């Protein structure tokens, strides 16, 4: 009798607690097939850098009070750089000496990324020091070429972002990283495909669900992305990059595994692990939130009215001509 009573009381206790737990769990929108609904317009803008600054070595997170100091300093740096051609922010973005963007055009976010309730000091969470693992010597050369190009002899020698082929800073990914502006994305989801429309350069990533990768002979700017669900997390495996994409000096053997987890109505937690033995001494992982934002995504016109490439190559020819006259 006492044993049956104890069992009954235990069962009653579970039933009483279950609704409370359910009420505390954030509501996650779902599609008709039961998977989390990732659709909507999102931004990954944040001033949390990819790598942890030396001043914050050993501190993966900061308090809200510490974060406000960093965020206020960032806002001041942006205001001070407005309309100038020199300054720390412009140097960091590669614009020093050439005249920078007005602050109006910069939309990099104003806060550090918050994950699990605390502000992060780097997007990199592994290695624990928040730094990109050691690059091979060849990867270092590829990385330098991706920023400045190999020569001024041809349009094809210039960096991909300068040619408007893909966005700078791996904004389209994978992995997808926040940059100086245009950090917006629209996700469209069906049972068979997930499309990520990237605001920068108007790239469109098409993720095929539950299928094999394309054969190795098929190489694409954004790689070949295949997705599947692991519980409530969309896992996207990407291979088959070109030998020109060169994410931070990577080779065509770059392998990226992304995880998209919608943790509440306004947040997707994004995690990506990057692996390429030909470039990095070990795999490494980034993590940060994508936040819901208002739309729409406007068309990004990169080359229309853009005379930069003509001026760059023309300037090189003029410099060569002047050198020949001396």
MOVENDA-V101962 format. One record per residue. RES is the residue in one small letter. PHI is phi as a letter, one per 30 degrees, with the letter a starting at -180 (NA if undefined). OMEGA is omega in degrees with one decimal (none if undefined). NEAR is the number of other C-alpha atoms within 10 Angstrom. Layout:
{{RES PHI OMEGA NEAR} {RES PHI OMEGA NEAR}}
//
This chain:
{{x NA -179.3 5} {x d -179.1 7} {x d 179.0 7} {x d 178.8 9} {x d 179.1 10} {x d 178.7 11} {x d -179.3 11} {x d 179.2 11} {x d 179.0 11} {x d 179.3 12} {x d 178.5 11} {x d 179.7 11} {x d 178.7 11} {x d -179.7 10} {x d -179.4 11} {x d -178.1 11} {x d -173.7 10} {x e 179.8 10} {x d 179.0 11} {x d 179.1 10} {x d -179.2 9} {x d 179.9 10} {x d -178.1 9} {x d -178.2 8} {x d -179.6 11} {x e 177.6 10} {x d 178.2 12} {x c 178.3 16} {x e -178.9 16} {x b 176.7 14} {x d 179.9 13} {x e 179.3 9} {x d 172.7 9} {x j -179.7 9} {x d 175.0 16} {x e -179.4 22} {x d -179.1 20} {x c -172.6 23} {x d 179.5 18} {x k 178.8 17} {x c -170.9 20} {x b 172.7 24} {x b 174.0 21} {x c -179.8 25} {x d 176.7 25} {x a 176.2 23} {x c 171.8 24} {x d -177.4 25} {x d 175.9 18} {x e -178.8 18} {x c -178.3 16} {x d 177.6 23} {x d -179.8 16} {x e -179.3 11} {x d -179.4 7} {x c 179.7 14} {x e 179.1 12} {x i -179.2 13} {x c 179.7 16} {x d -179.9 18} {x b 175.2 18} {x b 176.8 17} {x d 177.8 11} {x d 179.2 14} {x d 177.4 9} {x d -180.0 11} {x d -179.3 19} {x d 177.5 15} {x d -179.6 10} {x d -178.5 19} {x d 177.4 18} {x d 177.8 13} {x d 178.6 12} {x d 178.7 17} {x d 178.9 14} {x d 178.7 11} {x d 179.0 15} {x d 179.9 18} {x d -179.0 13} {x d -178.8 14} {x d -174.2 18} {x e 175.8 19} {x i -177.8 13} {x c 178.2 16} {x c 178.5 16} {x b 177.0 16} {x k -177.3 17} {x e -179.0 14} {x d -179.5 17} {x d 176.9 21} {x d -179.3 13} {x d -178.9 9} {x c 176.9 11} {x i -176.3 13} {x c -176.1 16} {x d 175.2 16} {x i -177.5 12} {x c -175.8 11} {x j -174.7 12} {x c 175.0 21} {x d 166.3 15} {x d -178.5 14} {x e 179.1 14} {x e -174.7 10} {x d -176.2 12} {x c -178.8 14} {x b -175.9 16} {x c -174.9 17} {x j -176.9 21} {x b -176.2 16} {x b 170.3 18} {x d -179.5 25} {x d 179.0 25} {x c 177.0 17} {x b -178.3 13} {x h 174.5 8} {x i -178.2 9} {x b -178.8 15} {x d -178.5 20} {x c 179.7 25} {x c 175.9 27} {x a 173.8 25} {x d 179.1 26} {x d 176.6 26} {x c 176.1 22} {x b 9.1 17} {x d -177.2 14} {x d 179.9 13} {x d 177.5 19} {x i -178.6 26} {x b 173.1 19} {x d 179.3 20} {x e -177.3 15} {x e 177.4 12} {x d 169.9 19} {x d -179.5 16} {x d -179.6 12} {x d 177.3 14} {x d 177.5 20} {x d 178.1 17} {x d 178.1 13} {x d -179.8 22} {x d 178.8 19} {x d -179.5 15} {x d -178.9 17} {x d -180.0 23} {x c -172.0 17} {x c -178.6 14} {x i -178.5 17} {x c 177.2 16} {x a 177.9 14} {x c -175.8 17} {x d -174.9 11} {x a 173.7 10} {x e -176.5 16} {x d 178.7 12} {x d -176.2 15} {x d -178.8 21} {x e -175.5 22} {x d -178.3 20} {x d 177.4 16} {x d 179.9 19} {x c 178.0 16} {x i 177.6 15} {x d 171.9 16} {x b -178.7 21} {x d 178.7 22} {x d 174.5 21} {x i -179.5 17} {x i 178.1 20} {x d 179.0 25} {x d 179.0 26} {x i -10.4 22} {x d -2.4 27} {x d -179.8 22} {x d -177.2 18} {x b 174.4 20} {x d -179.5 27} {x b -171.1 23} {x d -178.4 17} {x a 178.3 15} {x h -179.0 24} {x c -176.9 23} {x c -176.7 25} {x b 171.7 28} {x b -179.9 21} {x c 174.7 17} {x b -168.6 16} {x b 170.7 16} {x b 177.7 14} {x d -174.5 12} {x c -176.7 12} {x b 168.5 16} {x b 178.7 22} {x c 174.5 17} {x c 176.4 20} {x d -176.3 20} {x c -178.5 25} {x d -178.4 23} {x d 179.9 26} {x i 176.4 21} {x h 176.1 21} {x d 176.6 19} {x b 176.0 17} {x c 177.6 19} {x c -178.3 18} {x c 177.5 21} {x d -176.6 20} {x c 169.2 19} {x h 179.1 14} {x b 176.8 12} {x d 173.5 11} {x d 173.1 16} {x d 178.6 14} {x d -176.7 9} {x e -179.1 11} {x d -179.5 8} {x c -177.0 12} {x b -176.2 16} {x b -179.4 16} {x e -177.2 18} {x c 180.0 22} {x i 178.2 25} {x c -173.8 24} {x c 177.7 27} {x b -175.7 22} {x c 170.6 23} {x a -180.0 18} {x c 169.2 15} {x c -172.6 10} {x i 179.8 10} {x c -179.6 16} {x c 172.8 19} {x d 179.3 21} {x c -177.1 21} {x c -179.2 23} {x c -175.7 21} {x b 175.9 23} {x b 172.4 22} {x i 174.0 22} {x d 172.5 25} {x d 175.7 18} {x d 179.9 15} {x c -175.8 16} {x d 168.9 24} {x h 175.3 22} {x d -179.6 22} {x h 176.8 19} {x i -177.1 24} {x d 176.2 27} {x c 176.7 22} {x d 179.5 19} {x c 175.8 18} {x e 179.2 25} {x b -177.4 21} {x b 174.5 22} {x c -179.0 20} {x c 178.0 24} {x b 179.9 21} {x c -179.3 20} {x b 177.9 22} {x d -173.7 24} {x c 172.8 18} {x a -174.5 15} {x d -174.7 14} {x c -172.9 15} {x b 166.5 18} {x c 175.0 22} {x d -176.2 18} {x c 177.0 20} {x b 179.8 21} {x b 176.2 22} {x c -174.5 20} {x c -179.2 21} {x b 175.6 19} {x a -177.7 18} {x e 179.0 16} {x d -178.2 18} {x b -173.2 26} {x c -177.4 22} {x d 178.9 14} {x a 174.1 16} {x d 178.6 17} {x b -170.0 21} {x b 173.7 21} {x c 178.5 23} {x a 176.7 21} {x a -175.6 26} {x c 163.2 24} {x c -176.0 25} {x c 178.0 18} {x d -180.0 19} {x b -179.9 16} {x d 178.4 10} {x c 1.5 12} {x d 170.8 12} {x d -179.8 17} {x d 179.6 11} {x d 178.2 11} {x c 180.0 14} {x c -171.9 12} {x d -174.7 16} {x c -177.2 14} {x d -178.8 7} {x i -177.1 7} {x c -177.4 10} {x c -174.0 9} {x d -176.9 12} {x d 176.7 16} {x e -179.3 11} {x d -179.2 11} {x d -179.4 13} {x d 176.9 17} {x d 177.3 13} {x d 178.3 13} {x d 178.8 15} {x d 179.4 14} {x d 179.3 11} {x d 178.1 11} {x d -179.9 11} {x d 179.5 11} {x d 179.2 10} {x d 179.6 9} {x d -179.9 8} {x d -177.6 6} {x d none 5}}
//
